[in-house]
Amino acid sequence: MTSPYTKALAAIDAAHALDPNKTTVAGKELPYEVHYAQKCTEYLDKRSPTASEPLQLAIRAQHFRRWEVPRDSYPMTRPGYHAWRTFLKKRQAELVEQICKDAGYSEADSARVGALIRKEDLKQDEETQILEDVACLVFLDDQFEQFERGHDEEKILGILRKTWGKMSERGHELALEVRMSARAEELVKKALAG
């Protein structure tokens, strides 16, 4: 008999596989959200190897069907960015909560997955903090170098400082282990120096 966890994970990954955006990893093309979700799981294993099932599912689904609501569907302003992020967290949480219920999880466990995706009680809730650490680590590992090429240095330094401020001490330790280009490393050191 298939467990609720296995069913929910399979449904989440099946949705990720529909992402039309592609990336190439080790010479193999795959949907970007498949790659992103796998990276998140890898970092979760480093950050919290004994994570609960709700946290594992929330980590795997934190960008659930994100490509369906592109960033440019909202105003390209700071308030527009925040409105986009707020909408996405709510939408992703609702969709994944339903997947969890359909897979056989209780209302409470399904709601817990949704609360984690929405990042409720960040800084007070250890699991929400772990999710935030993982998101920051994947950004630094997988997205930062491409992101920094499109923005001026002051903006990049500000983003790095904000990212660092969102992370726990354990998150900081893991962030300093992320392999980066010399330029990216230089920017991180500069940001942390103040």
Backbone hydrogen bonds in HBPLUS format (Angstrom, degrees):
<---DONOR---> <-ACCEPTOR-->    atom                        ^
c    i                          cat <-CA-CA->   ^        H-A-AA   ^      H-
h    n   atom  resd res      DA  || num        DHA   H-A  angle D-A-AA Bond
n    s   type  num  typ     dist DA aas  dist angle  dist       angle   num
A0007-LYS N   A0003-SER O   3.01 MM   4  6.29 163.7  2.04 156.8 161.4     1
A0008-ALA N   A0004-PRO O   2.86 MM   4  5.99 167.8  1.87 154.0 157.4     2
A0009-LEU N   A0005-TYR O   2.86 MM   4  5.98 168.3  1.88 155.8 159.5     3
A0010-ALA N   A0006-THR O   3.00 MM   4  6.06 158.7  2.05 143.0 149.0     4
A0011-ALA N   A0007-LYS O   3.03 MM   4  6.27 155.8  2.09 147.9 154.2     5
A0012-ILE N   A0008-ALA O   2.93 MM   4  6.18 159.4  1.98 153.3 159.0     6
A0013-ASP N   A0009-LEU O   2.90 MM   4  6.09 169.5  1.91 154.7 157.5     7
A0014-ALA N   A0010-ALA O   2.86 MM   4  5.98 148.3  1.96 142.3 151.5     8
A0015-ALA N   A0011-ALA O   3.13 MM   4  6.34 152.4  2.21 142.3 148.5     9
A0016-HIS N   A0012-ILE O   3.01 MM   4  6.36 156.8  2.06 148.4 155.4    10
A0017-ALA N   A0013-ASP O   3.00 MM   4  6.22 147.3  2.11 144.2 152.2    11
A0018-LEU N   A0015-ALA O   3.00 MM   3  5.40 156.6  2.06 111.2 118.7    12
A0019-ASP N   A0016-HIS O   3.08 MM   3  5.66 169.2  2.09 119.9 123.3    13
A0032-TYR N   A0021-ASN O   2.71 MM  11  5.56 166.7  1.73 143.6 144.9    14
A0023-THR N   A0030-LEU O   2.93 MM   7  5.65 153.2  2.00 157.6 165.5    15
A0030-LEU N   A0023-THR O   2.88 MM   7  5.65 158.2  1.92 163.3 170.6    16
A0025-VAL N   A0028-LYS O   2.84 MM   3  5.23 164.4  1.86 146.5 144.2    17
A0028-LYS N   A0025-VAL O   2.91 MM   3  5.23 160.9  1.95 113.6 119.9    18
A0034-VAL N   A0031-PRO O   3.07 MM   3  5.41 132.1  2.30 107.0 119.7    19
A0035-HIS N   A0031-PRO O   3.23 MM   4  6.65 161.7  2.26 155.0 159.5    20
A0036-TYR N   A0032-TYR O   2.79 MM   4  6.09 164.9  1.81 158.5 163.2    21
A0037-ALA N   A0033-GLU O   2.93 MM   4  5.87 164.7  1.95 138.6 143.1    22
A0038-GLN N   A0034-VAL O   3.00 MM   4  6.18 157.7  2.05 148.2 154.5    23
A0039-LYS N   A0035-HIS O   2.93 MM   4  6.20 157.5  1.98 152.8 159.2    24
A0040-CYS N   A0036-TYR O   2.92 MM   4  6.22 156.8  1.97 150.5 157.1    25
A0041-THR N   A0037-ALA O   3.01 MM   4  6.29 157.9  2.06 147.3 152.6    26
A0042-GLU N   A0038-GLN O   2.92 MM   4  6.21 155.3  1.98 148.3 155.4    27
A0043-TYR N   A0039-LYS O   2.95 MM   4  6.27 161.3  1.98 154.9 158.9    28
A0044-LEU N   A0040-CYS O   2.83 MM   4  6.07 148.6  1.93 147.1 157.1    29
A0045-ASP N   A0041-THR O   2.97 MM   4  6.21 155.6  2.03 148.3 153.8    30
A0046-LYS N   A0042-GLU O   3.27 MM   4  6.65 140.2  2.44 137.6 147.7    31
A0046-LYS N   A0043-TYR O   3.16 MM   3  5.03 123.9  2.49  91.2 105.2    32
A0047-ARG N   A0043-TYR O   2.81 MM   4  6.01 159.1  1.86 151.1 157.4    33
A0048-SER N   A0044-LEU O   2.66 MM   4  5.53 167.5  1.67 156.2 159.5    34
A0051-ALA N   A0048-SER O   3.07 MM   3  5.44 137.6  2.26 133.3 128.1    35
A0056-GLN N   A0052-SER O   2.92 MM   4  6.22 161.6  1.96 154.1 159.9    36
A0057-LEU N   A0053-GLU O   2.91 MM   4  6.13 162.7  1.94 160.3 163.8    37
A0058-ALA N   A0054-PRO O   2.92 MM   4  6.08 158.7  1.96 146.0 152.4    38
A0059-ILE N   A0055-LEU O   2.88 MM   4  6.00 163.1  1.91 154.7 158.8    39
A0060-ARG N   A0056-GLN O   3.05 MM   4  6.19 159.6  2.09 142.1 148.0    40
A0061-ALA N   A0057-LEU O   2.97 MM   4  6.09 134.6  2.19 140.8 152.8    41
A0061-ALA N   A0058-ALA O   3.20 MM   3  5.08 129.3  2.47  91.1 104.4    42
A0064-PHE N   A0061-ALA O   2.95 MM   3  4.83 151.3  2.03 124.7 119.8    43
A0066-ARG N   A0063-HIS O   3.00 MM   3  5.26 149.6  2.09 142.7 134.1    44
A0068-GLU N   A0065-ARG O   3.13 MM   3  5.80 159.2  2.17 116.6 122.5    45
A0069-VAL N   A0066-ARG O   3.01 MM   3  5.75 166.2  2.03 123.5 127.8    46
A0073-SER N   A0070-PRO O   2.90 MM   3  5.50 161.0  1.94 121.9 125.1    47
A0074-TYR N   A0071-ARG O   3.20 MM   3  6.06 162.7  2.24 123.9 126.4    48
A0081-TYR N   A0077-THR O   2.81 MM   4  6.07 150.3  1.90 149.3 157.3    49
A0082-HIS N   A0078-ARG O   3.00 MM   4  6.32 162.2  2.03 154.7 158.6    50
A0083-ALA N   A0079-PRO O   2.88 MM   4  6.09 155.8  1.94 147.8 154.7    51
A0084-TRP N   A0080-GLY O   2.96 MM   4  6.10 157.1  2.01 144.8 151.1    52
A0085-ARG N   A0081-TYR O   2.95 MM   4  6.21 165.9  1.97 154.1 157.3    53
A0086-THR N   A0082-HIS O   2.92 MM   4  6.04 160.9  1.96 147.1 152.6    54
A0087-PHE N   A0083-ALA O   2.94 MM   4  6.10 164.0  1.97 149.2 153.6    55
A0088-LEU N   A0084-TRP O   2.90 MM   4  6.11 164.6  1.92 153.2 157.8    56
A0089-LYS N   A0085-ARG O   2.99 MM   4  6.19 168.9  2.00 153.8 155.9    57
A0090-LYS N   A0086-THR O   3.20 MM   4  6.39 165.2  2.23 149.3 153.0    58
A0091-ARG N   A0087-PHE O   2.90 MM   4  6.08 170.1  1.91 158.5 161.6    59
A0092-GLN N   A0088-LEU O   2.73 MM   4  5.79 173.9  1.73 162.0 164.3    60
A0093-ALA N   A0089-LYS O   2.99 MM   4  5.97 159.5  2.03 141.4 147.7    61
A0094-GLU N   A0090-LYS O   3.04 MM   4  6.26 162.7  2.07 149.9 154.3    62
A0095-LEU N   A0091-ARG O   3.00 MM   4  6.24 169.3  2.01 158.9 161.2    63
A0096-VAL N   A0092-GLN O   2.98 MM   4  6.10 165.1  2.00 153.0 157.2    64
A0097-GLU N   A0093-ALA O   2.84 MM   4  5.90 154.7  1.91 149.1 156.6    65
A0098-GLN N   A0094-GLU O   3.18 MM   4  6.37 157.9  2.23 145.6 150.5    66
A0099-ILE N   A0095-LEU O   3.15 MM   4  6.48 151.6  2.24 140.0 147.9    67
A0100-CYS N   A0096-VAL O   2.92 MM   4  6.20 159.3  1.97 151.6 156.6    68
A0101-LYS N   A0097-GLU O   2.95 MM   4  6.29 157.5  2.00 150.4 156.4    69
A0102-ASP N   A0098-GLN O   2.85 MM   4  6.06 167.8  1.87 154.6 158.0    70
A0103-ALA N   A0099-ILE O   2.90 MM   4  6.08 135.3  2.11 141.6 154.0    71
A0105-TYR N   A0100-CYS O   2.95 MM   5  5.42 161.5  1.98 155.0 148.9    72
A0104-GLY N   A0101-LYS O   2.99 MM   3  5.26 154.2  2.06 106.4 114.8    73
A0110-SER N   A0106-SER O   2.92 MM   4  6.06 162.7  1.95 151.8 157.3    74
A0111-ALA N   A0107-GLU O   2.81 MM   4  5.94 157.3  1.86 148.9 155.7    75
A0112-ARG N   A0108-ALA O   2.92 MM   4  6.11 145.6  2.04 141.4 151.3    76
A0113-VAL N   A0109-ASP O   3.12 MM   4  6.45 153.3  2.19 146.2 151.5    77
A0114-GLY N   A0110-SER O   3.14 MM   4  6.50 160.4  2.18 147.1 152.1    78
A0115-ALA N   A0111-ALA O   2.83 MM   4  6.13 157.6  1.88 152.1 158.2    79
A0116-LEU N   A0112-ARG O   2.98 MM   4  6.23 155.0  2.05 148.8 155.0    80
A0117-ILE N   A0113-VAL O   2.99 MM   4  6.30 161.2  2.03 152.6 157.7    81
A0118-ARG N   A0114-GLY O   2.94 MM   4  6.20 152.2  2.02 149.1 156.9    82
A0120-GLU N   A0115-ALA O   3.05 MM   5  5.52 177.1  2.05 158.5 159.4    83
A0119-LYS N   A0116-LEU O   2.87 MM   3  4.81 148.8  1.97 100.7 110.9    84
A0124-GLN N   A0121-ASP O   2.93 MM   3  5.37 146.3  2.04 125.5 136.4    85
A0125-ASP N   A0121-ASP O   2.80 MM   4  5.45 151.8  1.88 167.5 165.5    86
A0129-GLN N   A0125-ASP O   2.95 MM   4  6.24 156.1  2.01 154.9 162.5    87
A0130-ILE N   A0126-GLU O   2.92 MM   4  6.23 148.7  2.02 144.8 153.6    88
A0131-LEU N   A0127-GLU O   2.98 MM   4  6.28 158.4  2.02 148.2 153.3    89
A0132-GLU N   A0128-THR O   2.96 MM   4  6.27 157.1  2.02 147.6 153.8    90
A0133-ASP N   A0129-GLN O   2.84 MM   4  6.10 159.3  1.88 151.0 156.8    91
A0134-VAL N   A0130-ILE O   2.91 MM   4  6.17 162.7  1.94 153.8 157.9    92
A0135-ALA N   A0131-LEU O   2.95 MM   4  6.22 162.7  1.98 152.2 156.7    93
A0136-CYS N   A0132-GLU O   2.97 MM   4  6.19 161.3  2.01 152.6 157.3    94
A0137-LEU N   A0133-ASP O   2.84 MM   4  6.07 157.9  1.89 153.3 160.0    95
A0138-VAL N   A0134-VAL O   2.91 MM   4  6.12 161.7  1.94 156.0 160.0    96
A0139-PHE N   A0135-ALA O   3.02 MM   4  6.21 154.0  2.09 142.1 149.7    97
A0140-LEU N   A0136-CYS O   2.95 MM   4  6.24 164.8  1.98 151.4 154.8    98
A0141-ASP N   A0137-LEU O   2.89 MM   4  6.02 156.8  1.94 148.0 154.8    99
A0142-ASP N   A0138-VAL O   2.72 MM   4  5.49 164.6  1.75 149.3 154.4   100
A0143-GLN N   A0139-PHE O   2.95 MM   4  4.82 147.8  2.06 123.8 133.2   101
A0144-PHE N   A0139-PHE O   2.74 MM   5  5.65 137.7  1.91 172.4 164.4   102
A0147-PHE N   A0143-GLN O   2.97 MM   4  6.03 161.6  2.00 157.0 163.1   103
A0148-GLU N   A0144-PHE O   2.79 MM   4  5.92 162.2  1.82 162.1 165.0   104
A0150-GLY N   A0147-PHE O   3.11 MM   3  5.70 151.1  2.19 113.9 121.6   105
A0151-HIS N   A0148-GLU O   3.46 MM   3  5.46 172.6  2.47 105.4 107.3   106
A0156-ILE N   A0152-ASP O   3.10 MM   4  6.39 162.4  2.13 154.1 159.7   107
A0157-LEU N   A0153-GLU O   2.84 MM   4  6.08 163.8  1.86 158.7 162.5   108
A0158-GLY N   A0154-GLU O   3.01 MM   4  6.22 156.4  2.07 145.7 151.9   109
A0159-ILE N   A0155-LYS O   2.96 MM   4  6.24 155.9  2.02 150.8 157.4   110
A0160-LEU N   A0156-ILE O   2.87 MM   4  6.14 160.8  1.91 155.1 160.5   111
A0161-ARG N   A0157-LEU O   2.96 MM   4  6.18 156.9  2.01 146.8 152.9   112
A0162-LYS N   A0158-GLY O   2.98 MM   4  6.23 157.0  2.03 146.6 152.9   113
A0163-THR N   A0159-ILE O   2.83 MM   4  6.02 161.7  1.86 151.7 157.2   114
A0164-TRP N   A0160-LEU O   2.89 MM   4  6.07 163.4  1.92 149.9 154.1   115
A0165-GLY N   A0161-ARG O   2.94 MM   4  6.12 152.9  2.02 142.6 150.3   116
A0166-LYS N   A0162-LYS O   3.14 MM   4  6.41 130.0  2.40 142.5 154.4   117
A0166-LYS N   A0163-THR O   3.14 MM   3  5.32 140.7  2.30 101.1 111.9   118
A0167-MET N   A0164-TRP O   3.15 MM   3  5.43 153.2  2.22 107.2 115.1   119
A0172-HIS N   A0168-SER O   2.89 MM   4  6.26 149.8  1.98 147.6 156.0   120
A0173-GLU N   A0169-GLU O   2.99 MM   4  6.37 157.2  2.05 149.8 155.3   121
A0174-LEU N   A0170-ARG O   3.07 MM   4  6.38 162.7  2.10 151.8 155.4   122
A0175-ALA N   A0171-GLY O   2.85 MM   4  6.04 150.9  1.93 146.6 155.7   123
A0176-LEU N   A0172-HIS O   3.04 MM   4  6.31 150.0  2.13 151.5 157.7   124
A0177-GLU N   A0174-LEU O   3.00 MM   3  5.16 150.5  2.09 103.1 112.6   125
A0178-VAL N   A0175-ALA O   3.16 MM   3  5.33 157.9  2.21 105.3 112.0   126
A0185-GLU N   A0181-SER O   2.95 MM   4  6.15 164.6  1.97 155.7 160.2   127
A0186-GLU N   A0182-ALA O   2.94 MM   4  6.09 153.5  2.01 144.3 151.8   128
A0187-LEU N   A0183-ARG O   3.03 MM   4  6.34 155.2  2.09 149.2 155.2   129
A0188-VAL N   A0184-ALA O   3.00 MM   4  6.28 156.1  2.06 150.5 156.9   130
A0189-LYS N   A0185-GLU O   2.94 MM   4  6.21 167.4  1.95 154.8 157.7   131
A0190-LYS N   A0186-GLU O   2.94 MM   4  6.11 157.1  2.00 146.3 153.2   132
A0191-ALA N   A0187-LEU O   2.89 MM   4  6.06 158.5  1.93 147.6 153.3   133
A0192-LEU N   A0188-VAL O   2.94 MM   4  6.17 161.0  1.98 153.8 158.7   134
A0193-ALA N   A0189-LYS O   2.95 MM   4  6.06 135.1  2.16 140.2 152.0   135
A0194-GLY N   A0191-ALA O   3.18 MM   3  5.49 153.0  2.26 102.8 110.9   136
